[in-house]
Amino acid sequence: MTAADLVFTRGPVFTADPARTRASSLAVVGERIAAVGHDEVRELIGPRTEVVDLAGKLLVPGFQDAHVHAVYGGSELAECDLTGTVGTADYLARIRSYADAHPDHEWITGSGWSMESFDGGLPTRQLLDSVVPDRPVLLSNRDHHGAWANTRALELAGVTADTPDPADGRIEREPDGTPSGMLQEGATVLVARLVPAATAADRLAGLLRAQGLLHSLGITGWQDALLGEFGGRPDPSDAY
């Protein structure tokens, strides 16, 4: 009997087999599952077999995700992260903390805020100005179809009351036409084009950061949903 290379034991195993729904051990030889069962699987343990004690934890197949932006998402994990809260005060505290921790950053960038946190889904430039008045700030919302900019960012981009809306987006405005700080869809590019471009090393680091997170959640494979240049972002294919 060939000894297994890897044996998982002492935990429920998801079999996906209606005829045999219960198992507590699984053995692997090479790249294939060789046995699924209970104590009898332990007979495949040899002197070189790696044994993983599940300690009661569920063993499931690796998940495959069909829509992931691994390079971009992983890069954003190293930026100002506003996920995990919907409180405006929390957002501003995180932004100020990030800016204070990165005095050398020319731009403060990040993502993760939720439209439900603001009246009408529209944050204002004045809010950002209250925590970062001297450097440009551009923060994508959770769905990445809009961005929140401070006054400095709008000034550097030359976005004023006279700037027309692009064909594929909208500049939200104050009553007198002054940009309010919220940019929708293609209007985000008016400011985003000025953000210093990520390097190839940045893209690779982003991919590896995302891969670590995905693997920790049991996601072992994915399809990148956006390869090629888009919206001023460089093609992330080189990271792969």
N, C-alpha and C positions, 0 to 999 in steps of 0.2 A: 504494500500500500504506500503510495507516494505521500510523503509528509507535506502538509500545507505550508505555504509561505507566511500566511497570515490567518489568524483565527480570532473572531470576536465571540465572546461568551458572557454569560450571566446578565443577559438583558433581552427584552422583547425585540424580535426582528420582524420588520414589516415585510411580508412575503409577496404581497399582491397576488396570492394564489388562493382562490376561494375554497379549494379542496384541502388546503393546508395553511390555515390562517395563523396558527400558533407555532413559534419557534423561539429558541433562546440562544442559539449558536449559529455561526456562519463561518465557513472556511474558504480561503482563496488560494488558488494555485496559479502562479503567473498573473495574468490579467483577467482570470475568469473565476466566478463563484463555483466552487467544487462541491460544496455540500451545505445544506441548510437543515437544521434539526435541533436536537437537544444534547444530552450528555454524550451521545455516540459520536458527535462531531469532534469531541476532544481526543478521540483516538487518532486524529490526523495531526496532532501536535508532535513535532519532532524536536531535536536539539537546536535547530536553527529557526524554528517557527516563532514569529512575533505574535504574542498573545495580548489582546486588548480586552481588559476587564470593563465591560459596559456598566457595571455597578448599577444595574436596573434602568439605565437610560435606553431610549428607543433608537434602534439602528434603522435608518431609512436610506433609499437610494439618493444619490446626489440630485439636487434640483437643477433644471436647465431653464434659464430665463431668456425669453425671446426678444426682449427690448431693454437693453442696458446702454447707458452712455458711460462706459467704464473710465475712459481717459479723462473726459471732462468732469465727471462726478468725482473721481479720485483726486483730481487737481483742486476741486472746490473744497474738499475735506481739509485742505491745508490753508484755506482762506477763512474769512469771517463767516462762521457757521451760525445761522439763525434758526436751524431746525430744532424741534423739540419744545417749542413754546409758541404762544400766540399773543403774548403780552407785549405791548408797545414799550413799556418801561424795561422789560427784559431785553428787547431788541437793542434799545439805545445803550443799555449797560454793556452788552456784548460788543457792540460796535466801538464804543469808547475804549473798552478793555483791549480789544484787538489792535486798535490804532495806537494805543499807548505802548503795547508790547512790540510793535513793529514801526518804530520811528523812521526807519530807513526806507520804508515802502513809499514810492512816489504816489501810488494809487491805493485806496482801500477798496478791495473787491471781495465778493462773497455771494451768498445766496441763502434761500431757505425761509424767507418771511412769507406770511400768509395774508392774502387780501382781506380775510375776515377780520383782521386786526384793526382795520382802518375804515372810517366812514366811506361808504361807497366803494371800498376796496382801493382807495387812493391815498397812499402816504404822501407827505409833503417834503419839499426840500428844506423847509425851516426846521423840521424835526432832526434831520441829519446835520444841519448846520449847528444845532445846539450841542452836538458832541464832537463833530469834526468840521470846524469851519475853515481850516487853512489848507486842506488837501482834498483832491477830488475823491468822491465816493460813488461807487456804482454797485448796486446789489440786486441780483436777480430774484424774482419771487419763486415760489416753490415749483410752479409749472414751467418756469423759464419762458413764459410768453410776455413778460413785462419786466421792467427794472426801475429801481428807485435811485434817483440821483440827487446829489446836493447841489447847492448853488455854484460852487467852484467847478464841479464837473460840467455843468451846463455852460458856464462862461468859457471854459477852455474849448469846448466843442462848438462854440459860437451859436448855441441854440437860444434864440430870443423870441420875443413876441412876433417878430416878422418871419420866423422860420416856418415854412409850410409843412404840413404833415406829409410824410412820405406816402407813396401809393399803398404800401403794405403795413401801415401802422398809424399811430396817433400820438401826438404830444398832448398830454393833459395840461390844462391851462387854468390860471386864476382869472377872475372876472375881467381884468384888463388885457388878457391875452398872454401875460407872462407865463412861461412854463412853470408848472407847479411842482415838478420833481418826479412825476410818474410818466414813464414812457411805455407805450404799448407796442408789442410785436416789432415790426421793422424799424420803428422809431428808436429802439434801443441801440441800433447800430450807429446812430448819429453820435453817441457818446462812446460806445464800446470800441469803436475803431481807434480811439486814442489810447486805450489801455495797453501798456507794454506787452508785446507778444510773448507767449510762452515759448521756451526753447524745447528742443528735442529731449533734453535731459528732464525738463519739467514734465513733459508728456509721459515719459517712461516712469518717472516717479509717481505720477498720478495713477497710471495703470496698475502699478504694483501695490499702491495704497488701496485702490478699489478692489483688487484681487484678494488682498488680505481680508477685507471686510466681507466680500462675497463668500469666500471660503468659510469664514467664521459662522455664516448663516446657513451653511449647507448648500450653497449655490456653487456647483463645480464646473459649470459651463454656461456660456451666454452668447448671444448675437449682439454685436455692437450695432445700435440702431442708426448711427450716423457716421459714415466714413466719407471723406471728401471735405473740401472747404465749404463752410456754410456760415452766413451771417457775420463774416469777418473772422471767424475762428479758423485756424489752420487745420489741415487734414491730420487726424490723429493716427493714421495708418502706420506711420513710422514707429510708433511705440510698440505695436504688435510685431 
